[in-house]
Amino acid sequence: MTEQKKPKRKPGVCIPWEEKLKELPEISGDKELVQKVWEDIDALGYVYIWQCLLSF
């Protein structure tokens, strides 16, 4: 059997910025601002998932 190695993710991250950036068209504005907004929203999703798991 062959094992598929998944890339390591930092704690608190669902979809890393590097992966999401591949899906997006060229960013013509402030790339750092877009990255910060994505990471903030992604962190909220991570917290939501953990909250659901711990609540039940």
N, CA, C and O atoms as CSV, one atom per row, in Angstrom:
chain,resi,resn,atom,element,x,y,z
A,1,MET,N,N,0.835,-1.183,0.000
A,1,MET,CA,C,0.000,0.000,0.000
A,1,MET,C,C,0.878,1.244,0.000
A,1,MET,O,O,1.945,1.282,0.613
A,2,THR,N,N,0.408,2.229,-0.687
A,2,THR,CA,C,1.132,3.490,-0.692
A,2,THR,C,C,0.396,4.488,0.185
A,2,THR,O,O,-0.830,4.590,0.155
A,3,GLU,N,N,1.164,5.207,0.953
A,3,GLU,CA,C,0.580,6.210,1.831
A,3,GLU,C,C,0.638,7.559,1.158
A,3,GLU,O,O,1.674,7.958,0.625
A,4,GLN,N,N,-0.472,8.255,1.185
A,4,GLN,CA,C,-0.477,9.608,0.663
A,4,GLN,C,C,-0.185,10.551,1.818
A,4,GLN,O,O,-0.883,10.556,2.831
A,5,LYS,N,N,0.843,11.334,1.647
A,5,LYS,CA,C,1.203,12.277,2.696
A,5,LYS,C,C,0.488,13.593,2.448
A,5,LYS,O,O,0.622,14.201,1.386
A,6,LYS,N,N,-0.264,14.017,3.431
A,6,LYS,CA,C,-0.945,15.298,3.343
A,6,LYS,C,C,0.011,16.372,3.854
A,6,LYS,O,O,0.801,16.125,4.766
A,7,PRO,N,N,-0.063,17.555,3.267
A,7,PRO,CA,C,0.815,18.623,3.751
A,7,PRO,C,C,0.454,19.007,5.185
A,7,PRO,O,O,-0.719,19.016,5.557
A,8,LYS,N,N,1.457,19.319,5.970
A,8,LYS,CA,C,1.220,19.750,7.355
A,8,LYS,C,C,0.574,21.127,7.339
A,8,LYS,O,O,0.938,21.995,6.546
A,9,ARG,N,N,-0.374,21.303,8.214
A,9,ARG,CA,C,-1.050,22.589,8.340
A,9,ARG,C,C,-0.792,23.140,9.723
A,9,ARG,O,O,-0.662,22.396,10.695
A,10,LYS,N,N,-0.720,24.435,9.794
A,10,LYS,CA,C,-0.539,25.093,11.077
A,10,LYS,C,C,-1.815,24.936,11.898
A,10,LYS,O,O,-2.904,24.851,11.331
A,11,PRO,N,N,-1.699,24.896,13.211
A,11,PRO,CA,C,-2.911,24.869,14.038
A,11,PRO,C,C,-3.760,26.111,13.791
A,11,PRO,O,O,-3.229,27.212,13.648
A,12,GLY,N,N,-5.061,25.935,13.742
A,12,GLY,CA,C,-5.966,27.057,13.542
A,12,GLY,C,C,-6.227,27.391,12.090
A,12,GLY,O,O,-6.788,28.444,11.788
A,13,VAL,N,N,-5.822,26.496,11.172
A,13,VAL,CA,C,-5.982,26.768,9.740
A,13,VAL,C,C,-6.765,25.633,9.094
A,13,VAL,O,O,-6.427,24.461,9.262
A,14,CYS,N,N,-7.817,25.987,8.351
A,14,CYS,CA,C,-8.558,24.993,7.566
A,14,CYS,C,C,-7.961,24.886,6.166
A,14,CYS,O,O,-7.558,23.806,5.734
A,15,ILE,N,N,-7.909,26.008,5.466
A,15,ILE,CA,C,-7.331,26.061,4.128
A,15,ILE,C,C,-6.223,27.115,4.153
A,15,ILE,O,O,-6.516,28.305,4.274
A,16,PRO,N,N,-4.972,26.707,4.041
A,16,PRO,CA,C,-3.871,27.675,4.084
A,16,PRO,C,C,-3.952,28.693,2.943
A,16,PRO,O,O,-4.484,28.403,1.871
A,17,TRP,N,N,-3.427,29.862,3.190
A,17,TRP,CA,C,-3.435,30.936,2.200
A,17,TRP,C,C,-2.762,30.494,0.916
A,17,TRP,O,O,-3.222,30.841,-0.172
A,18,GLU,N,N,-1.682,29.735,1.020
A,18,GLU,CA,C,-0.951,29.294,-0.164
A,18,GLU,C,C,-1.834,28.448,-1.087
A,18,GLU,O,O,-1.737,28.553,-2.310
A,19,GLU,N,N,-2.697,27.609,-0.499
A,19,GLU,CA,C,-3.625,26.809,-1.305
A,19,GLU,C,C,-4.718,27.677,-1.917
A,19,GLU,O,O,-5.051,27.528,-3.093
A,20,LYS,N,N,-5.267,28.575,-1.126
A,20,LYS,CA,C,-6.360,29.435,-1.604
A,20,LYS,C,C,-5.870,30.363,-2.706
A,20,LYS,O,O,-6.610,30.648,-3.648
A,21,LEU,N,N,-4.640,30.834,-2.602
A,21,LEU,CA,C,-4.084,31.754,-3.588
A,21,LEU,C,C,-4.034,31.127,-4.973
A,21,LEU,O,O,-4.164,31.830,-5.974
A,22,LYS,N,N,-3.845,29.804,-5.043
A,22,LYS,CA,C,-3.806,29.103,-6.327
A,22,LYS,C,C,-5.166,29.134,-7.029
A,22,LYS,O,O,-5.229,29.076,-8.257
A,23,GLU,N,N,-6.250,29.225,-6.258
A,23,GLU,CA,C,-7.605,29.220,-6.813
A,23,GLU,C,C,-8.060,30.603,-7.279
A,23,GLU,O,O,-8.991,30.714,-8.077
A,24,LEU,N,N,-7.415,31.645,-6.789
A,24,LEU,CA,C,-7.853,33.011,-7.060
A,24,LEU,C,C,-7.231,33.557,-8.335
A,24,LEU,O,O,-6.130,33.158,-8.714
A,25,PRO,N,N,-7.942,34.479,-9.003
A,25,PRO,CA,C,-7.314,35.175,-10.141
A,25,PRO,C,C,-6.249,36.132,-9.619
A,25,PRO,O,O,-6.115,36.325,-8.410
A,26,GLU,N,N,-5.506,36.721,-10.522
A,26,GLU,CA,C,-4.452,37.671,-10.139
A,26,GLU,C,C,-5.049,38.794,-9.291
A,26,GLU,O,O,-6.064,39.387,-9.657
A,27,ILE,N,N,-4.418,39.075,-8.171
A,27,ILE,CA,C,-4.895,40.125,-7.267
A,27,ILE,C,C,-4.234,41.437,-7.682
A,27,ILE,O,O,-3.008,41.545,-7.696
A,28,SER,N,N,-5.046,42.420,-8.015
A,28,SER,CA,C,-4.498,43.689,-8.487
A,28,SER,C,C,-4.374,44.725,-7.366
A,28,SER,O,O,-3.740,45.763,-7.552
A,29,GLY,N,N,-4.960,44.454,-6.230
A,29,GLY,CA,C,-4.926,45.401,-5.112
A,29,GLY,C,C,-3.872,45.027,-4.088
A,29,GLY,O,O,-2.813,44.501,-4.432
A,30,ASP,N,N,-4.167,45.301,-2.841
A,30,ASP,CA,C,-3.254,45.052,-1.729
A,30,ASP,C,C,-3.280,43.559,-1.361
A,30,ASP,O,O,-4.214,43.085,-0.713
A,31,LYS,N,N,-2.257,42.842,-1.777
A,31,LYS,CA,C,-2.213,41.388,-1.556
A,31,LYS,C,C,-2.131,41.038,-0.077
A,31,LYS,O,O,-2.699,40.034,0.355
A,32,GLU,N,N,-1.434,41.852,0.697
A,32,GLU,CA,C,-1.318,41.585,2.133
A,32,GLU,C,C,-2.664,41.727,2.838
A,32,GLU,O,O,-2.974,40.973,3.760
A,33,LEU,N,N,-3.456,42.698,2.398
A,33,LEU,CA,C,-4.786,42.887,2.976
A,33,LEU,C,C,-5.693,41.707,2.649
A,33,LEU,O,O,-6.424,41.226,3.515
A,34,VAL,N,N,-5.649,41.245,1.418
A,34,VAL,CA,C,-6.455,40.090,1.016
A,34,VAL,C,C,-6.034,38.863,1.823
A,34,VAL,O,O,-6.884,38.094,2.272
A,35,GLN,N,N,-4.736,38.677,2.007
A,35,GLN,CA,C,-4.239,37.541,2.782
A,35,GLN,C,C,-4.710,37.625,4.234
A,35,GLN,O,O,-5.143,36.621,4.799
A,36,LYS,N,N,-4.630,38.805,4.840
A,36,LYS,CA,C,-5.056,38.966,6.234
A,36,LYS,C,C,-6.541,38.669,6.386
A,36,LYS,O,O,-6.945,37.983,7.325
A,37,VAL,N,N,-7.359,39.185,5.465
A,37,VAL,CA,C,-8.801,38.939,5.530
A,37,VAL,C,C,-9.084,37.449,5.387
A,37,VAL,O,O,-9.909,36.905,6.121
A,38,TRP,N,N,-8.405,36.775,4.443
A,38,TRP,CA,C,-8.616,35.336,4.268
A,38,TRP,C,C,-8.232,34.570,5.531
A,38,TRP,O,O,-8.976,33.695,5.977
A,39,GLU,N,N,-7.085,34.891,6.104
A,39,GLU,CA,C,-6.626,34.166,7.294
A,39,GLU,C,C,-7.552,34.402,8.478
A,39,GLU,O,O,-7.776,33.493,9.277
A,40,ASP,N,N,-8.097,35.620,8.604
A,40,ASP,CA,C,-9.049,35.901,9.687
A,40,ASP,C,C,-10.335,35.099,9.512
A,40,ASP,O,O,-10.834,34.509,10.470
A,41,ILE,N,N,-10.868,35.077,8.305
A,41,ILE,CA,C,-12.100,34.329,8.037
A,41,ILE,C,C,-11.872,32.826,8.214
A,41,ILE,O,O,-12.724,32.128,8.763
A,42,ASP,N,N,-10.733,32.336,7.754
A,42,ASP,CA,C,-10.409,30.922,7.876
A,42,ASP,C,C,-10.290,30.526,9.350
A,42,ASP,O,O,-10.733,29.446,9.740
A,43,ALA,N,N,-9.700,31.390,10.158
A,43,ALA,CA,C,-9.570,31.107,11.590
A,43,ALA,C,C,-10.941,31.026,12.258
A,43,ALA,O,O,-11.148,30.203,13.150
A,44,LEU,N,N,-11.881,31.876,11.832
A,44,LEU,CA,C,-13.236,31.811,12.387
A,44,LEU,C,C,-13.907,30.480,12.046
A,44,LEU,O,O,-14.604,29.901,12.880
A,45,GLY,N,N,-13.700,30.001,10.833
A,45,GLY,CA,C,-14.231,28.695,10.452
A,45,GLY,C,C,-13.646,27.575,11.297
A,45,GLY,O,O,-14.356,26.649,11.690
A,46,TYR,N,N,-12.369,27.660,11.571
A,46,TYR,CA,C,-11.690,26.660,12.401
A,46,TYR,C,C,-12.278,26.656,13.817
A,46,TYR,O,O,-12.555,25.596,14.379
A,47,VAL,N,N,-12.462,27.839,14.378
A,47,VAL,CA,C,-13.032,27.944,15.725
A,47,VAL,C,C,-14.457,27.408,15.742
A,47,VAL,O,O,-14.854,26.740,16.697
A,48,TYR,N,N,-15.229,27.692,14.701
A,48,TYR,CA,C,-16.605,27.209,14.614
A,48,TYR,C,C,-16.645,25.671,14.601
A,48,TYR,O,O,-17.454,25.057,15.295
A,49,ILE,N,N,-15.778,25.076,13.817
A,49,ILE,CA,C,-15.728,23.610,13.757
A,49,ILE,C,C,-15.397,23.029,15.119
A,49,ILE,O,O,-16.045,22.081,15.563
A,50,TRP,N,N,-14.401,23.582,15.784
A,50,TRP,CA,C,-14.042,23.087,17.113
A,50,TRP,C,C,-15.178,23.288,18.112
A,50,TRP,O,O,-15.435,22.414,18.940
A,51,GLN,N,N,-15.850,24.416,18.043
A,51,GLN,CA,C,-16.955,24.659,18.943
A,51,GLN,C,C,-18.057,23.627,18.739
A,51,GLN,O,O,-18.624,23.127,19.710
A,52,CYS,N,N,-18.363,23.304,17.493
A,52,CYS,CA,C,-19.381,22.270,17.220
A,52,CYS,C,C,-18.950,20.920,17.750
A,52,CYS,O,O,-19.767,20.185,18.304
A,53,LEU,N,N,-17.704,20.586,17.594
A,53,LEU,CA,C,-17.225,19.301,18.090
A,53,LEU,C,C,-17.270,19.208,19.612
A,53,LEU,O,O,-17.614,18.168,20.172
A,54,LEU,N,N,-16.924,20.296,20.262
A,54,LEU,CA,C,-16.877,20.278,21.721
A,54,LEU,C,C,-18.248,20.432,22.367
A,54,LEU,O,O,-18.426,20.078,23.532
A,55,SER,N,N,-19.201,20.950,21.635
A,55,SER,CA,C,-20.523,21.194,22.213
A,55,SER,C,C,-21.382,19.930,22.308
A,55,SER,O,O,-22.321,19.870,23.102
A,56,PHE,N,N,-21.055,18.921,21.494
A,56,PHE,CA,C,-21.910,17.734,21.473
A,56,PHE,C,C,-21.213,16.518,21.964
A,56,PHE,O,O,-21.806,15.440,22.005
